[in-house]
């Protein structure tokens, strides 16, 4: 029984941490999703030949801190070599350029150039500060609290 409890704890801790990634949309699908979910948007304007863009794709966006910060946003990637119309709409001149939009689709901030994970987290937080975002659902926190209490009860019964 003790091994089962330990296995259960490992599954609770490890699997969710590894399972989280950012869902990236194409422009139209992302804007539709943002509208229907009433969420703000992060637009990542990139080019396949852009070294800093490639590095951000490899190291910045997969970082768990960045993934966590992006949960409140609809994330959209715009390949500027294909979507010149969208590039022109947002007056993009350099890559990478990150544009944040509010829930109405108005630009609230932008950053031009490479961002490592820590700088990206800070940039997202600064943009979030300009928004009114809903608080995390209380039910989700209550679920984790309930699981913790249940695990303590099981542990007490096993050891006591």
C-alpha positions as CSV (number, residue, x, y, z in Angstrom):
1,X,0.0,0.0,0.0
2,X,2.9,2.4,0.8
3,X,4.4,1.8,-2.6
4,X,1.1,2.6,-4.2
5,X,0.9,5.9,-2.3
6,X,4.4,6.8,-3.3
7,X,3.7,6.0,-7.0
8,X,0.5,8.1,-6.8
9,X,2.5,11.1,-5.5
10,X,5.1,10.7,-8.2
11,X,2.4,10.6,-10.9
12,X,0.8,13.7,-9.4
13,X,4.0,15.7,-9.4
14,X,5.9,14.6,-12.5
15,X,3.2,14.0,-15.2
16,X,1.5,17.4,-15.0
17,X,4.9,19.2,-15.0
18,X,6.0,17.4,-18.2
19,X,2.7,17.5,-19.9
20,X,2.3,21.3,-20.1
21,X,3.1,23.1,-23.3
22,X,1.8,26.2,-25.0
23,X,-0.8,25.7,-27.7
24,X,0.2,27.8,-30.7
25,X,-2.4,28.9,-33.3
26,X,-2.3,30.2,-36.8
27,X,-3.4,33.8,-37.0
28,X,-7.1,33.4,-38.0
29,X,-7.7,30.4,-35.8
30,X,-6.0,32.1,-32.9
31,X,-7.9,35.4,-33.2
32,X,-11.1,33.4,-33.4
33,X,-10.2,31.5,-30.3
34,X,-9.2,34.6,-28.4
35,X,-12.5,36.2,-29.3
36,X,-14.6,33.3,-28.3
37,X,-12.6,32.7,-25.0
38,X,-12.3,36.5,-24.3
39,X,-8.5,36.1,-23.8
40,X,-5.7,38.4,-24.6
41,X,-3.2,37.4,-27.4
42,X,0.5,37.1,-27.8
43,X,1.7,37.3,-31.4
44,X,5.1,35.9,-32.2
45,X,6.4,37.3,-35.6
46,X,9.3,35.2,-36.8
47,X,11.2,34.1,-39.9
48,X,12.6,30.6,-40.5
49,X,16.0,32.0,-41.3
50,X,16.1,34.2,-38.2
51,X,18.7,32.9,-35.7
52,X,17.2,34.6,-32.6
53,X,13.8,33.3,-33.6
54,X,15.1,29.8,-33.8
55,X,16.8,30.1,-30.4
56,X,13.6,31.4,-28.8
57,X,11.7,28.4,-30.3
58,X,14.3,26.0,-28.8
59,X,15.0,27.5,-25.4
60,X,12.5,30.3,-24.5
61,X,9.1,29.0,-25.4
62,X,9.5,25.5,-24.0
63,X,10.7,26.8,-20.6
64,X,8.2,25.8,-17.9
65,X,8.1,29.3,-16.5
66,X,7.2,30.8,-19.9
67,X,4.6,28.1,-20.5
68,X,3.0,28.9,-17.2
69,X,3.0,32.6,-17.8
70,X,1.4,32.1,-21.3
71,X,-1.6,30.1,-19.9
72,X,-3.8,33.3,-19.8
73,X,-3.0,34.2,-23.4
74,X,-3.9,32.8,-26.8
75,X,-0.5,32.3,-28.4
76,X,-0.2,32.9,-32.2
77,X,2.8,32.3,-34.4
78,X,3.1,34.4,-37.6
79,X,5.5,33.2,-40.2
80,X,6.4,36.6,-41.8
81,X,7.7,35.0,-45.0
82,X,4.2,33.5,-45.6
83,X,1.9,36.1,-44.0
84,X,3.2,39.3,-45.3
85,X,-0.3,40.8,-44.9
86,X,-0.3,40.2,-41.1
87,X,3.3,41.5,-40.9
88,X,2.2,44.7,-42.6
89,X,-0.9,45.0,-40.5
90,X,1.2,45.2,-37.3
91,X,4.1,47.2,-38.9
92,X,6.7,44.5,-38.2
93,X,10.2,45.5,-39.4
94,X,12.5,43.2,-37.4
95,X,12.5,39.6,-36.1
96,X,11.6,38.3,-33.7
97,X,8.8,40.8,-32.7
98,X,6.4,39.9,-29.9
99,X,3.1,41.8,-29.8
100,X,0.6,41.6,-27.0
101,X,-3.1,42.4,-27.6
102,X,-5.8,42.9,-25.1
103,X,-9.1,41.0,-25.2
104,X,-10.5,43.6,-27.7
105,X,-7.6,43.0,-30.1
106,X,-5.8,46.3,-29.4
107,X,-2.1,46.4,-29.0
108,X,-0.9,46.9,-25.4
109,X,2.8,46.3,-25.8
110,X,5.5,44.9,-28.0
111,X,9.1,43.7,-27.8
112,X,11.6,43.6,-30.7
113,X,14.5,41.2,-30.5
114,X,15.5,38.0,-28.7
115,X,14.2,37.2,-25.2
116,X,15.6,34.5,-23.0
117,X,13.2,32.7,-20.6
118,X,13.7,35.1,-17.7
119,X,13.2,38.2,-19.9
120,X,10.2,36.6,-21.6
121,X,8.6,35.9,-18.2
122,X,9.2,39.6,-17.2
123,X,7.8,40.8,-20.5
124,X,4.7,38.7,-20.2
125,X,4.1,39.8,-16.6
126,X,4.5,43.5,-17.6
127,X,2.0,43.0,-20.4
128,X,-0.4,41.1,-18.0
129,X,-0.2,44.1,-15.7
130,X,-1.8,46.2,-18.4
131,X,-4.8,43.7,-18.6
132,X,-7.6,42.6,-16.4
133,X,-7.4,38.9,-16.3
134,X,-9.6,36.5,-14.4
135,X,-8.2,34.9,-11.2
136,X,-7.4,31.2,-11.3
137,X,-10.4,29.1,-10.6
138,X,-10.8,28.5,-6.8
139,X,-12.1,25.0,-7.6
140,X,-8.8,24.0,-9.0
141,X,-7.0,25.1,-5.9
142,X,-9.6,23.3,-3.7
143,X,-9.0,20.1,-5.7
144,X,-5.3,20.1,-4.9
145,X,-6.0,20.8,-1.3
146,X,-8.4,17.9,-1.1
147,X,-5.8,15.6,-2.7
148,X,-3.2,16.7,-0.2
149,X,-5.5,16.0,2.7
150,X,-6.4,12.6,1.3
151,X,-2.7,11.7,1.0
152,X,-2.1,12.8,4.5
153,X,-4.9,10.6,5.8
154,X,-3.7,7.6,3.8
155,X,-0.1,8.1,5.0
156,X,-1.3,8.3,8.6
157,X,-3.3,5.1,8.3
158,X,-0.3,3.3,6.7
159,X,2.2,4.5,9.3
160,X,-0.1,4.7,12.3
